[in-house]
Amino acid sequence: MRTTGAARQYADGPGSDARSHQEESPMITLTDPAAHKVRQLLDAEGAEDLALRVAVRPGGCSGFSYEMFFDGDVAADDTTAEYPDHVKVVVDPASAQLLEGATLDYKDGLDQSGFAITNPNASRTCGCGQSFS
């Protein structure tokens, strides 16, 4: 398991030796509203020890679809990043390639509500925003 990039500052804390972690950018970025909402959901579930797993699976109307769920089973080859509000995000190696540079946001408004992923690797997305190619 490794912690990556900009998210590393939250995992290491003050006074830690950041040289023990690889210098990379995080595979996916969480906005502050997304991290806050994930923390609210974890607190509501009473699941402090779980991480948010973000994955890409074959399927959907454009070829791939996003999957997000809370997971306590982190594999040794998973990429892990910690964000504000002590939110951990886990991505498997195959999904990490497709999520490189993506952003997970949360909106709570009249015209949009829920989580949304903006992925620079997607050449095409469907109307629902849940699948891409």
Salt bridges, closest charged atoms under 4 A:
ASP12 OD2 - ARG8 NH1 3.97
ASP12 OD1 - HIS21 NE2 2.81
ASP17 OD1 - ARG19 NE 2.94
GLU23 OE1 - ARG8 NH2 2.85
GLU24 OE2 - ARG2 NE 3.84
ASP43 OD1 - ARG39 NH1 3.05
GLU48 OE1 - ARG39 NH1 3.03
GLU67 OE1 - ARG57 NE 2.77
ASP71 OD2 - ARG53 NE 2.58
ASP78 OD2 - ARG53 NH2 2.66
GLU82 OE2 - HIS86 ND1 3.52
ASP85 OD2 - HIS36 ND1 3.63
ASP92 OD2 - ARG57 NH1 3.77
ASP105 OD2 - LYS107 NZ 3.03
